[in-house]
Amino acid sequence: MTSGNLSTDEEAVLERIEEENIDFLRLQFTDILGTVKNVSIPASQAEKAFEEGIYFDGSSIDGFVRIQESDMRLEPDPATFAVLPWRKTEESAAARLICDVMDTSTGEPFPGDPRGVLKRAIERAEDMGYDINAAPEPEFFLFEEDEEGRATVKTNDAGGYFDLAPKDLASDVRRDIIYGLESMGFDIEASHHEVAEGQHEINFTYDDALSTADNVATFRSVVRAIAAEHELHATFMPKPIAKINGSGMHTHISLFQNGENAFHDDDDEFNLSETAKQFTAGVLEHASAITAVANPTVNSYKRLVPGYEAPVYVAWSDRNRSALIRKPAARVPAASRIELRSPDPACNPYLALAVMIHAGLEGIEQGLECREPVRDNIYEFDEQKRKEHDIDTLPTNLGEAVDALESDEVIADALGEHVYEKFIEAKRAEFKDYLVDVSEWELDRYLEKY
């Protein structure tokens, strides 16, 4: 029996818990760096979690609060209930609920909650009359484990782009991952082997921005858990192996207004509306600062180099993939969208989507004019030709990206003061550690030579 204070959606979750023999619930959230955290509670406490929330120590989470401000509260979102496929048996199962983080001292949403940062971006779009749809394409590598169960960088196959078995030995793993995702409510569009050995991509259909970010966080957890069942290690590290393609997370975005795609225009040469072009101009205008959030690790910049199909030039195109933003072909008006090709799957999906959205909306509000598309292969341009086309280059390392973020008020405001300060602090420390480290490459090159 419930107390009568629950919403219809919350009551439906309690019924599912009973029907599915759920014994434990994982209350999930992410820290500022995008790491998924969870608090496990017995399923018998689900009603209490909905009515009162679940308290936890926020001072133990990266970028949240100081020790004297530690009490935080998780409020589960009933729309995110899903049974965990790798914990399900005939007798029992575990499920997860994604939570919003609340500040117990104010009773308001915690400003350091990345999910809350994205919600603010969505609210801005709604105030302007828009709904936001997004679809990411996260790539990952599957590596073998050593005798002690630790990750190696030895791929378990020699497959290439769209290869089939026997070269693509991970097809069974991808199948199990897809079954697991589908059981959690994902609508899978396609899966295939990517360009590099051991590299894979599974695409799920577009959804509203918040659900999409939730799905990315869930996707990474499911891929890792099911890969581990096959004694493989799945990694979303952007560039785990030198001199081959890294893993990206190309992100498709479109705005809808009154049920119609606000990005589509039949009369335009590229079938893009003025709204779409202004949104694109906004993203291009703030691309360098976005990079700090969408490519947040030192390793991210080992992927963002010419020659490995990753974009480094700030331009857009309707046909080639060397530009930062591509306008994919659309079979129907509802599918008109833009694709930002720089993000990688190590990013915090809530923060990355939030800064993309704010940048695009800023372009609309300011009426920014979108430059002409670049249809030639920009990788073949020399510096002079790039200047002629007014093509800038993305930051070449994390330090430069953080510098760009610090000088961009729009993206700083998008993150909010708390997240902005904590993110900058963490990334400055990470880059400083990298600068003073001595790598194996340096030892191999210099130790005996000098």
TORKOL-4160 file (C-alpha; in steps of 0.2 Angstrom, whole numbers, padded with zeros to 4 digits, m for minus):
450
<pt num="1" X="0000" Y="0000" Z="0000"/>
<pt num="2" X="0006" Y="0017" Z="m0004"/>
<pt num="3" X="0003" Y="0033" Z="0006"/>
<pt num="4" X="m0007" Y="0042" Z="m0007"/>
<pt num="5" X="0006" Y="0056" Z="m0009"/>
<pt num="6" X="0014" Y="0048" Z="m0024"/>
<pt num="7" X="0012" Y="0053" Z="m0042"/>
<pt num="8" X="0004" Y="0041" Z="m0055"/>
<pt num="9" X="0022" Y="0038" Z="m0062"/>
<pt num="10" X="0029" Y="0035" Z="m0045"/>
<pt num="11" X="0015" Y="0022" Z="m0041"/>
<pt num="12" X="0018" Y="0014" Z="m0058"/>
<pt num="13" X="0037" Y="0012" Z="m0053"/>
<pt num="14" X="0032" Y="0003" Z="m0037"/>
<pt num="15" X="0021" Y="m0009" Z="m0046"/>
<pt num="16" X="0035" Y="m0013" Z="m0058"/>
<pt num="17" X="0046" Y="m0016" Z="m0043"/>
<pt num="18" X="0034" Y="m0029" Z="m0037"/>
<pt num="19" X="0031" Y="m0037" Z="m0054"/>
<pt num="20" X="0049" Y="m0038" Z="m0059"/>
<pt num="21" X="0055" Y="m0045" Z="m0042"/>
<pt num="22" X="0067" Y="m0030" Z="m0039"/>
<pt num="23" X="0077" Y="m0032" Z="m0023"/>
<pt num="24" X="0089" Y="m0017" Z="m0025"/>
<pt num="25" X="0088" Y="0000" Z="m0033"/>
<pt num="26" X="0103" Y="0010" Z="m0039"/>
<pt num="27" X="0100" Y="0028" Z="m0037"/>
<pt num="28" X="0111" Y="0036" Z="m0051"/>
<pt num="29" X="0118" Y="0053" Z="m0053"/>
<pt num="30" X="0134" Y="0060" Z="m0061"/>
<pt num="31" X="0148" Y="0071" Z="m0054"/>
<pt num="32" X="0155" Y="0086" Z="m0063"/>
<pt num="33" X="0168" Y="0076" Z="m0072"/>
<pt num="34" X="0154" Y="0064" Z="m0079"/>
<pt num="35" X="0158" Y="0049" Z="m0068"/>
<pt num="36" X="0142" Y="0039" Z="m0064"/>
<pt num="37" X="0139" Y="0037" Z="m0046"/>
<pt num="38" X="0125" Y="0028" Z="m0037"/>
<pt num="39" X="0118" Y="0024" Z="m0020"/>
<pt num="40" X="0110" Y="0007" Z="m0018"/>
<pt num="41" X="0095" Y="0005" Z="m0007"/>
<pt num="42" X="0083" Y="m0010" Z="m0004"/>
<pt num="43" X="0068" Y="m0010" Z="m0015"/>
<pt num="44" X="0057" Y="m0009" Z="0000"/>
<pt num="45" X="0064" Y="0009" Z="0002"/>
<pt num="46" X="0057" Y="0015" Z="m0015"/>
<pt num="47" X="0042" Y="0024" Z="m0008"/>
<pt num="48" X="0052" Y="0033" Z="0005"/>
<pt num="49" X="0064" Y="0038" Z="m0009"/>
<pt num="50" X="0050" Y="0046" Z="m0019"/>
<pt num="51" X="0042" Y="0055" Z="m0004"/>
<pt num="52" X="0057" Y="0061" Z="0006"/>
<pt num="53" X="0072" Y="0058" Z="m0006"/>
<pt num="54" X="0088" Y="0049" Z="0000"/>
<pt num="55" X="0102" Y="0059" Z="0009"/>
<pt num="56" X="0121" Y="0057" Z="0005"/>
<pt num="57" X="0137" Y="0065" Z="0008"/>
<pt num="58" X="0141" Y="0077" Z="m0006"/>
<pt num="59" X="0158" Y="0081" Z="0000"/>
<pt num="60" X="0164" Y="0064" Z="m0006"/>
<pt num="61" X="0159" Y="0068" Z="m0024"/>
<pt num="62" X="0171" Y="0077" Z="m0036"/>
<pt num="63" X="0166" Y="0095" Z="m0038"/>
<pt num="64" X="0151" Y="0095" Z="m0026"/>
<pt num="65" X="0153" Y="0103" Z="m0009"/>
<pt num="66" X="0165" Y="0106" Z="0005"/>
<pt num="67" X="0165" Y="0095" Z="0021"/>
<pt num="68" X="0155" Y="0108" Z="0031"/>
<pt num="69" X="0141" Y="0108" Z="0017"/>
<pt num="70" X="0140" Y="0089" Z="0014"/>
<pt num="71" X="0122" Y="0085" Z="0016"/>
<pt num="72" X="0114" Y="0082" Z="m0001"/>
<pt num="73" X="0097" Y="0074" Z="m0006"/>
<pt num="74" X="0093" Y="0063" Z="m0021"/>
<pt num="75" X="0076" Y="0064" Z="m0029"/>
<pt num="76" X="0073" Y="0050" Z="m0041"/>
<pt num="77" X="0065" Y="0053" Z="m0058"/>
<pt num="78" X="0052" Y="0040" Z="m0060"/>
<pt num="79" X="0053" Y="0041" Z="m0079"/>
<pt num="80" X="0070" Y="0034" Z="m0079"/>
<pt num="81" X="0066" Y="0017" Z="m0070"/>
<pt num="82" X="0074" Y="0003" Z="m0079"/>
<pt num="83" X="0079" Y="m0015" Z="m0074"/>
<pt num="84" X="0098" Y="m0018" Z="m0075"/>
<pt num="85" X="0100" Y="m0033" Z="m0088"/>
<pt num="86" X="0116" Y="m0039" Z="m0080"/>
<pt num="87" X="0109" Y="m0041" Z="m0063"/>
<pt num="88" X="0093" Y="m0050" Z="m0068"/>
<pt num="89" X="0089" Y="m0068" Z="m0063"/>
<pt num="90" X="0072" Y="m0078" Z="m0062"/>
<pt num="91" X="0072" Y="m0074" Z="m0043"/>
<pt num="92" X="0077" Y="m0056" Z="m0042"/>
<pt num="93" X="0084" Y="m0041" Z="m0051"/>
<pt num="94" X="0091" Y="m0024" Z="m0048"/>
<pt num="95" X="0085" Y="m0008" Z="m0056"/>
<pt num="96" X="0091" Y="0010" Z="m0058"/>
<pt num="97" X="0083" Y="0027" Z="m0056"/>
<pt num="98" X="0092" Y="0043" Z="m0062"/>
<pt num="99" X="0091" Y="0056" Z="m0049"/>
<pt num="100" X="0091" Y="0075" Z="m0047"/>
<pt num="101" X="0102" Y="0082" Z="m0034"/>
<pt num="102" X="0095" Y="0094" Z="m0021"/>
<pt num="103" X="0103" Y="0106" Z="m0009"/>
<pt num="104" X="0097" Y="0102" Z="0008"/>
<pt num="105" X="0101" Y="0119" Z="0015"/>
<pt num="106" X="0090" Y="0128" Z="0003"/>
<pt num="107" X="0078" Y="0115" Z="m0003"/>
<pt num="108" X="0082" Y="0120" Z="m0021"/>
<pt num="109" X="0091" Y="0110" Z="m0035"/>
<pt num="110" X="0109" Y="0109" Z="m0032"/>
<pt num="111" X="0118" Y="0121" Z="m0044"/>
<pt num="112" X="0133" Y="0108" Z="m0045"/>
<pt num="113" X="0121" Y="0095" Z="m0052"/>
<pt num="114" X="0126" Y="0092" Z="m0071"/>
<pt num="115" X="0108" Y="0086" Z="m0074"/>
<pt num="116" X="0102" Y="0102" Z="m0067"/>
<pt num="117" X="0114" Y="0112" Z="m0078"/>
<pt num="118" X="0106" Y="0103" Z="m0094"/>
<pt num="119" X="0088" Y="0107" Z="m0087"/>
<pt num="120" X="0092" Y="0125" Z="m0086"/>
<pt num="121" X="0098" Y="0125" Z="m0105"/>
<pt num="122" X="0081" Y="0116" Z="m0109"/>
<pt num="123" X="0071" Y="0129" Z="m0100"/>
<pt num="124" X="0080" Y="0143" Z="m0110"/>
<pt num="125" X="0075" Y="0134" Z="m0126"/>
<pt num="126" X="0057" Y="0132" Z="m0120"/>
<pt num="127" X="0056" Y="0150" Z="m0115"/>
<pt num="128" X="0061" Y="0154" Z="m0133"/>
<pt num="129" X="0047" Y="0142" Z="m0139"/>
<pt num="130" X="0059" Y="0127" Z="m0144"/>
<pt num="131" X="0060" Y="0109" Z="m0140"/>
<pt num="132" X="0077" Y="0101" Z="m0142"/>
<pt num="133" X="0081" Y="0084" Z="m0149"/>
<pt num="134" X="0098" Y="0076" Z="m0149"/>
<pt num="135" X="0106" Y="0060" Z="m0155"/>
<pt num="136" X="0124" Y="0055" Z="m0150"/>
<pt num="137" X="0135" Y="0042" Z="m0159"/>
<pt num="138" X="0147" Y="0036" Z="m0145"/>
<pt num="139" X="0161" Y="0025" Z="m0150"/>
<pt num="140" X="0171" Y="0013" Z="m0139"/>
<pt num="141" X="0185" Y="0001" Z="m0139"/>
<pt num="142" X="0185" Y="m0017" Z="m0133"/>
<pt num="143" X="0201" Y="m0024" Z="m0126"/>
<pt num="144" X="0207" Y="m0040" Z="m0119"/>
<pt num="145" X="0210" Y="m0042" Z="m0100"/>
<pt num="146" X="0226" Y="m0049" Z="m0093"/>
<pt num="147" X="0227" Y="m0064" Z="m0082"/>
<pt num="148" X="0223" Y="m0054" Z="m0067"/>
<pt num="149" X="0208" Y="m0046" Z="m0075"/>
<pt num="150" X="0216" Y="m0029" Z="m0078"/>
<pt num="151" X="0213" Y="m0020" Z="m0095"/>
<pt num="152" X="0226" Y="m0021" Z="m0109"/>
<pt num="153" X="0227" Y="m0012" Z="m0125"/>
<pt num="154" X="0226" Y="m0028" Z="m0135"/>
<pt num="155" X="0211" Y="m0028" Z="m0146"/>
<pt num="156" X="0201" Y="m0044" Z="m0148"/>
<pt num="157" X="0198" Y="m0043" Z="m0166"/>
<pt num="158" X="0206" Y="m0037" Z="m0182"/>
<pt num="159" X="0190" Y="m0030" Z="m0190"/>
<pt num="160" X="0188" Y="m0013" Z="m0199"/>
<pt num="161" X="0174" Y="m0002" Z="m0204"/>
<pt num="162" X="0158" Y="m0012" Z="m0206"/>
<pt num="163" X="0167" Y="m0029" Z="m0206"/>
<pt num="164" X="0158" Y="m0045" Z="m0202"/>
<pt num="165" X="0164" Y="m0060" Z="m0193"/>
<pt num="166" X="0177" Y="m0069" Z="m0193"/>
<pt num="167" X="0187" Y="m0052" Z="m0193"/>
<pt num="168" X="0174" Y="m0044" Z="m0181"/>
<pt num="169" X="0175" Y="m0056" Z="m0166"/>
<pt num="170" X="0165" Y="m0044" Z="m0155"/>
<pt num="171" X="0149" Y="m0045" Z="m0165"/>
<pt num="172" X="0142" Y="m0057" Z="m0151"/>
<pt num="173" X="0147" Y="m0044" Z="m0138"/>
<pt num="174" X="0138" Y="m0030" Z="m0147"/>
<pt num="175" X="0123" Y="m0041" Z="m0149"/>
<pt num="176" X="0122" Y="m0044" Z="m0130"/>
<pt num="177" X="0125" Y="m0025" Z="m0127"/>
<pt num="178" X="0110" Y="m0021" Z="m0139"/>
<pt num="179" X="0099" Y="m0034" Z="m0131"/>
<pt num="180" X="0103" Y="m0026" Z="m0114"/>
<pt num="181" X="0100" Y="m0009" Z="m0120"/>
<pt num="182" X="0084" Y="m0013" Z="m0128"/>
<pt num="183" X="0078" Y="m0021" Z="m0112"/>
<pt num="184" X="0081" Y="m0004" Z="m0104"/>
<pt num="185" X="0070" Y="0005" Z="m0116"/>
<pt num="186" X="0083" Y="0010" Z="m0129"/>
<pt num="187" X="0078" Y="0011" Z="m0148"/>
<pt num="188" X="0093" Y="0005" Z="m0157"/>
<pt num="189" X="0096" Y="0011" Z="m0174"/>
<pt num="190" X="0112" Y="0002" Z="m0180"/>
<pt num="191" X="0128" Y="m0005" Z="m0174"/>
<pt num="192" X="0144" Y="m0009" Z="m0183"/>
<pt num="193" X="0162" Y="m0011" Z="m0182"/>
<pt num="194" X="0171" Y="0006" Z="m0183"/>
<pt num="195" X="0187" Y="0010" Z="m0193"/>
<pt num="196" X="0200" Y="0005" Z="m0180"/>
<pt num="197" X="0203" Y="m0013" Z="m0174"/>
<pt num="198" X="0193" Y="m0016" Z="m0158"/>
<pt num="199" X="0183" Y="m0001" Z="m0161"/>
<pt num="200" X="0164" Y="m0001" Z="m0161"/>
<pt num="201" X="0148" Y="0010" Z="m0163"/>
<pt num="202" X="0130" Y="0008" Z="m0157"/>
<pt num="203" X="0118" Y="0021" Z="m0162"/>
<pt num="204" X="0101" Y="0024" Z="m0154"/>
<pt num="205" X="0088" Y="0035" Z="m0160"/>
<pt num="206" X="0086" Y="0054" Z="m0156"/>
<pt num="207" X="0076" Y="0059" Z="m0141"/>
<pt num="208" X="0073" Y="0075" Z="m0131"/>
<pt num="209" X="0089" Y="0082" Z="m0124"/>
<pt num="210" X="0087" Y="0076" Z="m0106"/>
<pt num="211" X="0083" Y="0058" Z="m0110"/>
<pt num="212" X="0098" Y="0058" Z="m0123"/>
<pt num="213" X="0110" Y="0063" Z="m0109"/>
<pt num="214" X="0103" Y="0051" Z="m0097"/>
<pt num="215" X="0104" Y="0038" Z="m0111"/>
<pt num="216" X="0123" Y="0041" Z="m0114"/>
<pt num="217" X="0127" Y="0039" Z="m0095"/>
<pt num="218" X="0117" Y="0023" Z="m0095"/>
<pt num="219" X="0125" Y="0017" Z="m0112"/>
<pt num="220" X="0142" Y="0018" Z="m0105"/>
<pt num="221" X="0138" Y="0008" Z="m0089"/>
<pt num="222" X="0129" Y="m0005" Z="m0099"/>
<pt num="223" X="0143" Y="m0007" Z="m0112"/>
<pt num="224" X="0156" Y="m0009" Z="m0098"/>
<pt num="225" X="0146" Y="m0021" Z="m0088"/>
<pt num="226" X="0141" Y="m0033" Z="m0103"/>
<pt num="227" X="0159" Y="m0032" Z="m0110"/>
<pt num="228" X="0165" Y="m0038" Z="m0093"/>
<pt num="229" X="0154" Y="m0053" Z="m0094"/>
<pt num="230" X="0163" Y="m0058" Z="m0110"/>
<pt num="231" X="0180" Y="m0055" Z="m0100"/>
<pt num="232" X="0183" Y="m0039" Z="m0111"/>
<pt num="233" X="0187" Y="m0021" Z="m0105"/>
<pt num="234" X="0176" Y="m0008" Z="m0114"/>
<pt num="235" X="0184" Y="0010" Z="m0114"/>
<pt num="236" X="0177" Y="0026" Z="m0119"/>
<pt num="237" X="0194" Y="0034" Z="m0118"/>
<pt num="238" X="0196" Y="0045" Z="m0134"/>
<pt num="239" X="0213" Y="0039" Z="m0140"/>
<pt num="240" X="0219" Y="0023" Z="m0131"/>
<pt num="241" X="0231" Y="0018" Z="m0146"/>
<pt num="242" X="0243" Y="0029" Z="m0155"/>
<pt num="243" X="0242" Y="0032" Z="m0173"/>
<pt num="244" X="0225" Y="0025" Z="m0176"/>
<pt num="245" X="0208" Y="0033" Z="m0176"/>
<pt num="246" X="0201" Y="0038" Z="m0159"/>
<pt num="247" X="0183" Y="0037" Z="m0152"/>
<pt num="248" X="0171" Y="0051" Z="m0155"/>
<pt num="249" X="0154" Y="0055" Z="m0150"/>
<pt num="250" X="0146" Y="0065" Z="m0165"/>
<pt num="251" X="0131" Y="0073" Z="m0159"/>
<pt num="252" X="0116" Y="0077" Z="m0169"/>
<pt num="253" X="0104" Y="0092" Z="m0164"/>
<pt num="254" X="0088" Y="0099" Z="m0170"/>
<pt num="255" X="0075" Y="0111" Z="m0163"/>
<pt num="256" X="0056" Y="0109" Z="m0165"/>
<pt num="257" X="0043" Y="0122" Z="m0163"/>
<pt num="258" X="0025" Y="0118" Z="m0162"/>
<pt num="259" X="0028" Y="0100" Z="m0167"/>
<pt num="260" X="0038" Y="0106" Z="m0183"/>
<pt num="261" X="0056" Y="0105" Z="m0186"/>
<pt num="262" X="0062" Y="0123" Z="m0184"/>
<pt num="263" X="0079" Y="0118" Z="m0193"/>
<pt num="264" X="0070" Y="0113" Z="m0210"/>
<pt num="265" X="0067" Y="0125" Z="m0225"/>
<pt num="266" X="0062" Y="0117" Z="m0241"/>
<pt num="267" X="0066" Y="0133" Z="m0251"/>
<pt num="268" X="0084" Y="0134" Z="m0244"/>
<pt num="269" X="0099" Y="0127" Z="m0255"/>
<pt num="270" X="0104" Y="0116" Z="m0240"/>
<pt num="271" X="0086" Y="0114" Z="m0233"/>
<pt num="272" X="0091" Y="0123" Z="m0218"/>
<pt num="273" X="0081" Y="0137" Z="m0210"/>
<pt num="274" X="0087" Y="0154" Z="m0204"/>
<pt num="275" X="0085" Y="0147" Z="m0186"/>
<pt num="276" X="0096" Y="0132" Z="m0190"/>
<pt num="277" X="0110" Y="0144" Z="m0198"/>
<pt num="278" X="0109" Y="0155" Z="m0183"/>
<pt num="279" X="0111" Y="0141" Z="m0171"/>
<pt num="280" X="0125" Y="0134" Z="m0181"/>
<pt num="281" X="0134" Y="0151" Z="m0181"/>
<pt num="282" X="0132" Y="0151" Z="m0162"/>
<pt num="283" X="0140" Y="0134" Z="m0160"/>
<pt num="284" X="0154" Y="0139" Z="m0172"/>
<pt num="285" X="0157" Y="0156" Z="m0162"/>
<pt num="286" X="0159" Y="0147" Z="m0146"/>
<pt num="287" X="0167" Y="0131" Z="m0152"/>
<pt num="288" X="0184" Y="0133" Z="m0143"/>
<pt num="289" X="0176" Y="0135" Z="m0126"/>
<pt num="290" X="0164" Y="0121" Z="m0130"/>
<pt num="291" X="0179" Y="0110" Z="m0133"/>
<pt num="292" X="0185" Y="0111" Z="m0115"/>
<pt num="293" X="0168" Y="0103" Z="m0110"/>
<pt num="294" X="0165" Y="0091" Z="m0125"/>
<pt num="295" X="0183" Y="0086" Z="m0125"/>
<pt num="296" X="0188" Y="0086" Z="m0107"/>
<pt num="297" X="0204" Y="0076" Z="m0105"/>
<pt num="298" X="0222" Y="0078" Z="m0109"/>
<pt num="299" X="0220" Y="0062" Z="m0120"/>
<pt num="300" X="0205" Y="0070" Z="m0130"/>
<pt num="301" X="0218" Y="0081" Z="m0139"/>
<pt num="302" X="0227" Y="0066" Z="m0145"/>
<pt num="303" X="0211" Y="0062" Z="m0156"/>
<pt num="304" X="0209" Y="0080" Z="m0162"/>
<pt num="305" X="0223" Y="0080" Z="m0174"/>
<pt num="306" X="0222" Y="0081" Z="m0193"/>
<pt num="307" X="0223" Y="0064" Z="m0203"/>
<pt num="308" X="0212" Y="0053" Z="m0191"/>
<pt num="309" X="0194" Y="0058" Z="m0196"/>
<pt num="310" X="0192" Y="0070" Z="m0181"/>
<pt num="311" X="0188" Y="0088" Z="m0185"/>
<pt num="312" X="0200" Y="0102" Z="m0180"/>
<pt num="313" X="0194" Y="0116" Z="m0191"/>
<pt num="314" X="0180" Y="0128" Z="m0186"/>
<pt num="315" X="0169" Y="0127" Z="m0201"/>
<pt num="316" X="0153" Y="0119" Z="m0207"/>
<pt num="317" X="0149" Y="0109" Z="m0223"/>
<pt num="318" X="0134" Y="0100" Z="m0231"/>
<pt num="319" X="0144" Y="0086" Z="m0238"/>
<pt num="320" X="0162" Y="0083" Z="m0231"/>
<pt num="321" X="0167" Y="0077" Z="m0214"/>
<pt num="322" X="0183" Y="0087" Z="m0212"/>
<pt num="323" X="0172" Y="0102" Z="m0205"/>
<pt num="324" X="0167" Y="0104" Z="m0187"/>
<pt num="325" X="0149" Y="0104" Z="m0191"/>
<pt num="326" X="0141" Y="0094" Z="m0204"/>
<pt num="327" X="0123" Y="0095" Z="m0211"/>
<pt num="328" X="0118" Y="0077" Z="m0214"/>
<pt num="329" X="0106" Y="0072" Z="m0228"/>
<pt num="330" X="0088" Y="0071" Z="m0222"/>
<pt num="331" X="0076" Y="0060" Z="m0230"/>
<pt num="332" X="0061" Y="0069" Z="m0223"/>
<pt num="333" X="0059" Y="0087" Z="m0216"/>
<pt num="334" X="0058" Y="0081" Z="m0198"/>
<pt num="335" X="0076" Y="0074" Z="m0200"/>
<pt num="336" X="0084" Y="0090" Z="m0204"/>
<pt num="337" X="0098" Y="0093" Z="m0191"/>
<pt num="338" X="0116" Y="0098" Z="m0188"/>
<pt num="339" X="0130" Y="0086" Z="m0182"/>
<pt num="340" X="0144" Y="0092" Z="m0171"/>
<pt num="341" X="0158" Y="0080" Z="m0174"/>
<pt num="342" X="0171" Y="0086" Z="m0161"/>
<pt num="343" X="0164" Y="0079" Z="m0144"/>
<pt num="344" X="0171" Y="0063" Z="m0137"/>
<pt num="345" X="0163" Y="0050" Z="m0126"/>
<pt num="346" X="0174" Y="0054" Z="m0111"/>
<pt num="347" X="0163" Y="0070" Z="m0109"/>
<pt num="348" X="0150" Y="0073" Z="m0096"/>
<pt num="349" X="0134" Y="0071" Z="m0108"/>
<pt num="350" X="0124" Y="0083" Z="m0097"/>
<pt num="351" X="0137" Y="0097" Z="m0098"/>
<pt num="352" X="0142" Y="0094" Z="m0116"/>
<pt num="353" X="0124" Y="0096" Z="m0122"/>
<pt num="354" X="0120" Y="0111" Z="m0111"/>
<pt num="355" X="0135" Y="0121" Z="m0118"/>
<pt num="356" X="0130" Y="0116" Z="m0136"/>
<pt num="357" X="0112" Y="0121" Z="m0133"/>
<pt num="358" X="0116" Y="0138" Z="m0125"/>
<pt num="359" X="0129" Y="0142" Z="m0139"/>
<pt num="360" X="0116" Y="0139" Z="m0152"/>
<pt num="361" X="0102" Y="0148" Z="m0144"/>
<pt num="362" X="0114" Y="0163" Z="m0141"/>
<pt num="363" X="0116" Y="0162" Z="m0160"/>
<pt num="364" X="0098" Y="0163" Z="m0163"/>
<pt num="365" X="0095" Y="0177" Z="m0150"/>
<pt num="366" X="0109" Y="0188" Z="m0157"/>
<pt num="367" X="0104" Y="0184" Z="m0175"/>
<pt num="368" X="0122" Y="0178" Z="m0179"/>
<pt num="369" X="0125" Y="0176" Z="m0198"/>
<pt num="370" X="0131" Y="0159" Z="m0203"/>
<pt num="371" X="0147" Y="0159" Z="m0214"/>
<pt num="372" X="0146" Y="0149" Z="m0231"/>
<pt num="373" X="0149" Y="0131" Z="m0230"/>
<pt num="374" X="0166" Y="0124" Z="m0235"/>
<pt num="375" X="0164" Y="0110" Z="m0247"/>
<pt num="376" X="0182" Y="0105" Z="m0250"/>
<pt num="377" X="0193" Y="0094" Z="m0239"/>
<pt num="378" X="0199" Y="0106" Z="m0226"/>
<pt num="379" X="0213" Y="0094" Z="m0222"/>
<pt num="380" X="0221" Y="0098" Z="m0238"/>
<pt num="381" X="0221" Y="0117" Z="m0235"/>
<pt num="382" X="0237" Y="0126" Z="m0231"/>
<pt num="383" X="0237" Y="0139" Z="m0218"/>
<pt num="384" X="0235" Y="0153" Z="m0231"/>
<pt num="385" X="0220" Y="0145" Z="m0239"/>
<pt num="386" X="0212" Y="0142" Z="m0221"/>
<pt num="387" X="0214" Y="0161" Z="m0218"/>
<pt num="388" X="0206" Y="0165" Z="m0235"/>
<pt num="389" X="0191" Y="0155" Z="m0229"/>
<pt num="390" X="0192" Y="0162" Z="m0211"/>
<pt num="391" X="0194" Y="0145" Z="m0204"/>
<pt num="392" X="0200" Y="0144" Z="m0186"/>
<pt num="393" X="0207" Y="0129" Z="m0177"/>
<pt num="394" X="0201" Y="0121" Z="m0161"/>
<pt num="395" X="0212" Y="0121" Z="m0146"/>
<pt num="396" X="0227" Y="0109" Z="m0148"/>
<pt num="397" X="0227" Y="0104" Z="m0129"/>
<pt num="398" X="0217" Y="0104" Z="m0113"/>
<pt num="399" X="0226" Y="0120" Z="m0107"/>
<pt num="400" X="0222" Y="0130" Z="m0122"/>
<pt num="401" X="0204" Y="0124" Z="m0121"/>
<pt num="402" X="0202" Y="0129" Z="m0103"/>
<pt num="403" X="0209" Y="0146" Z="m0108"/>
<pt num="404" X="0196" Y="0148" Z="m0121"/>
<pt num="405" X="0182" Y="0143" Z="m0108"/>
<pt num="406" X="0189" Y="0156" Z="m0096"/>
<pt num="407" X="0187" Y="0170" Z="m0109"/>
<pt num="408" X="0169" Y="0165" Z="m0115"/>
<pt num="409" X="0155" Y="0172" Z="m0104"/>
<pt num="410" X="0141" Y="0163" Z="m0113"/>
<pt num="411" X="0148" Y="0146" Z="m0110"/>
<pt num="412" X="0153" Y="0150" Z="m0092"/>
<pt num="413" X="0135" Y="0156" Z="m0089"/>
<pt num="414" X="0129" Y="0140" Z="m0097"/>
<pt num="415" X="0138" Y="0130" Z="m0084"/>
<pt num="416" X="0133" Y="0141" Z="m0069"/>
<pt num="417" X="0146" Y="0148" Z="m0057"/>
<pt num="418" X="0148" Y="0132" Z="m0046"/>
<pt num="419" X="0151" Y="0120" Z="m0060"/>
<pt num="420" X="0161" Y="0133" Z="m0070"/>
<pt num="421" X="0173" Y="0136" Z="m0055"/>
<pt num="422" X="0175" Y="0117" Z="m0050"/>
<pt num="423" X="0177" Y="0112" Z="m0068"/>
<pt num="424" X="0191" Y="0124" Z="m0072"/>
<pt num="425" X="0199" Y="0120" Z="m0055"/>
<pt num="426" X="0199" Y="0101" Z="m0060"/>
<pt num="427" X="0205" Y="0103" Z="m0077"/>
<pt num="428" X="0219" Y="0115" Z="m0073"/>
<pt num="429" X="0225" Y="0102" Z="m0060"/>
<pt num="430" X="0224" Y="0088" Z="m0073"/>
<pt num="431" X="0234" Y="0098" Z="m0086"/>
<pt num="432" X="0247" Y="0103" Z="m0073"/>
<pt num="433" X="0250" Y="0085" Z="m0069"/>
<pt num="434" X="0251" Y="0081" Z="m0087"/>
<pt num="435" X="0264" Y="0094" Z="m0090"/>
<pt num="436" X="0276" Y="0088" Z="m0076"/>
<pt num="437" X="0274" Y="0070" Z="m0080"/>
<pt num="438" X="0287" Y="0060" Z="m0090"/>
<pt num="439" X="0280" Y="0048" Z="m0103"/>
<pt num="440" X="0287" Y="0032" Z="m0110"/>
<pt num="441" X="0288" Y="0041" Z="m0127"/>
<pt num="442" X="0301" Y="0053" Z="m0119"/>
<pt num="443" X="0311" Y="0039" Z="m0111"/>
<pt num="444" X="0312" Y="0029" Z="m0126"/>
<pt num="445" X="0317" Y="0044" Z="m0137"/>
<pt num="446" X="0329" Y="0053" Z="m0125"/>
<pt num="447" X="0335" Y="0042" Z="m0111"/>
<pt num="448" X="0350" Y="0035" Z="m0120"/>
<pt num="449" X="0352" Y="0048" Z="m0134"/>
<pt num="450" X="0357" Y="0062" Z="m0122"/>
